[in-house]
């Protein structure tokens, strides 16, 4: 784990496409802006008093298959183009 101290406006790049910017804060709270691709899951967590409800690890949902993705694209294409012919 890496612990950093940042001043307002400073940022940390994670890989080539994720940037975390410290935008300020006061007391025990800080504010961050996270710029990442939509497919990158970002989860906010806090300390959970009930250990049965606590999730120590986050597992993103499995991606859909290429076949399912093509089918979704076909459906969306048909929806858009059927709307064009109805005008």
HELIX and SHEET records of a PDB file:
HELIX    1   1 UNK A   66  UNK A   85  1                                  20    
SHEET    1   A 3 UNK A  11  UNK A  14  0                                        
SHEET    2   A 3 UNK A  18  UNK A  26 -1                                        
SHEET    3   A 3 UNK A  29  UNK A  35 -1                                        
END                                                                             
